[in-house]
Amino acid sequence: MNEIENKLKECICDAVNKGFDLTIAADEVTIEIPKDKSHGDYATNIAMQLTRKLHQNPRQIAEKIIANLDKAAGNLEQAEIAGPGFINFKVKSSTLASVITKILAQGDAYGENEVGNHEKIMVEYVSANPTGDLHLGHARGAAWGDSLTRCMKASGYDVCREYYVNDAGNQINNLAYSLIARYQQNFGIDAQMPEDGYYGKDVENIAKQIAERDGEKWLNADEEERYQYFRKEGIKFELDKLKADLGLFRVEFDVWSSEQSLYDNGEVEAALNKLIDLGLTYEKDGAIWFKSSEYGDDKDRVLRKSDGSNTYLLPDIAYHIGKFNRGYTKLVNLWGADHHGYIPRMKAAMQALGKDADALEVDIIQMVRLVEDGMEVKMSKRTGNAVTVRELCEEVGVDAVRYNFVQRALDTHLDFDLGLARKQSNENPVYYAQYAHARICSILRQAGDAEVPESFDLLTHEKEVSLMKYLNEFPGVVADVAVQRAPHKMCNYIQKCAQNFHSFYGACKVIDAENPELTKERLALLKACKVTLKNALNLIGVEAIEKM
């Protein structure tokens, strides 16, 4: 991905081979950008890593590596030993500056890479029940999953974004019966809500719409026909609302899978029958149990209860079998922290049915707290209910919500600071990043249509060099995010990129009437920085604003 570092790694591997008759792989070589600029552009600790293999002093190893280094092939000006055996490299300035030409040529495609090698992966996330609003936990999973899949697509993975709609089971039954009761109440009937009914405004509104549209049609209708109608209408309304909220949040899915369709297509019954045929079940107390403890689970699990109804596990097994049967080599699920104990039993089921349990990977979404002035905000001031994704976006903006939900690792608890998210200052990380992009746009507007020079020999200031090196890192960061499933690293990159820009802008006069050639080169560097920042922000679903 990073051509400069890749060439450097190849040269180091070649030098080790020539000097010690030892073959090492490029991924064994670590390349870093030294914090102290006087130590050169790049550094490696390979000499210290090879001490055990070669039984030599690391400085002696480093000397031999440098003696056998093909500097021309690595586009190096110099290489020298530092400390106990570090090797510092100074790259030719023309090589570093070539990143500007590369970025401007690739534009929106800069950062794309092929590390995924077209591996077919499904990522399933959000998958909230169609019985209410999306809340903070859903929002974190949505922002993370969407950012991750954007980076995976940019890294050459054949990735499918899937939402699993839980449109079967008791929750949907309760939704339907709640709607029927509210519908009947519209006509003065003292209908009782079900025991675990839904009392939200949504249910009242749907029932009122049906009453206004259909009149008394369903009051004396066949009970089963009425149930199926209200069930269908309730799911449609709630699902449309979920899709609208996700659209506002800039989250899209390629596939919406239905739990009910697994029953309709016979896949749930087929999964149960296969487990029975393989001798992986037994009956106890009138229920059918899965011998999951034989495959790493802490105990056996019920698949079908004594009353004939299924546990959540059975349709979930059918669903995951279907995922594998669609040809995906890896399944990634983003699940809430309350699902942690569910992972072993799902892996057990896949292994028992002959699937690769290791190909099912689950990332756990830790809890989110909304805080303001150091106090937790549990309820919406407007509705008195839990704060929804839509409310939060309306309160602080989609960009702030997206950025805040992605900037911390998924396995850490997150405090979303409302006060900080509203701030129009550098304390607010999304404001800081967007301001950098807007400032660059302002400078470029002021400069007008400046031509891009063919070479960048004048870009020798340490701040210019630092910015070029950091822009050069971007494709590797995109790949790293995709492979490690770590979108928060993109936020880290964005912050440091903005920091490098501000540092450069504070030290270097960009538009200088007395030095037009240097002005052209610096404007080209800013154009490259603008492209990179925009692409990075887009990968986490945040707008690259041009005016602030």
TATAVEN-V715474 format. One line per field, one symbol per residue. burial: I if it has 9 or more other C-alpha atoms within 8 Angstrom, else O. Layout:
burial = ???
//
This chain:
burial = OIOIOIIIIIIIIIIIIIIOOOOOOIOOIOIOOIOOOOIIIIIIIIIIOIIOOOOOOIIOIIIIIIOIIOIOOIIIIOIOIOOOIIIIIIIIIIIIIOIIOOIIOOOOOIIIIIIIOOIIIIIIIIIIOIIOOIIIIIIIIIIIIIIIIIIIIIIIIIIIIIIIIIIIOOOIIIIIIIIIIIIIIIOOOOOOIOOOIOOOOOIIOIIIOIIOOOOOOOOOOOOOOIIIOIIOOIIOIIIOIIOOIIIIIOIOIOOIIIIIOIIOOOIIOIIIOIIIOOOIIIOOOOIIIIIIIOIIIOOIIIIIIIOOOIIOIIIIIIIIIOIIOOOIIIIIIIIIIOIIOOIIIIIIIIIIOOOOIOOIIIIIIIIIIIIIOOOOIOIIOOOOOOIIIIOIIOOIIIIIIIIIIIIIIIOOOIOIIIOOIIIOOOOIOIIIIIIIIIIIIIOIOOOOOOOOOOOIOOIOOOIIIIIIIIIIIIIIIIIIIIIOOIIIIIIIIIIOIIOIIIIIIOOOOOOIOOOIOIIIIIIIIIIIIIIIIIIIIIIIIIIIIIOO
//
